[in-house]
Amino acid sequence: MLNEVLHARDHEGIKAVQDYESRYGVIAEGDLDGWRDVDQVVEISATEFEQAWTPARRALDQSR
């Protein structure tokens, strides 16, 4: 996910980033400062994120 946005930014321009964010949402930036005390927030690995994101993205792609 992040790689796709960075590629769009670096090679395709701001319009490609805006299109990506319009379709999949905005990628959170920054660190977890201020969020560590929130019970529902947990830190996950990149692998865990990809395992959750892959089927979610498929569902988003199929809905369009």
Residue pairs with C-beta under 8 A, 6 or more apart in sequence:
1 24
1 27
1 49
1 53
1 57
2 27
4 20
5 17
5 20
5 21
5 27
8 16
8 17
8 19
8 20
9 16
9 17
21 27
23 60
23 64
24 57
24 60
32 41
32 43
35 41
44 52
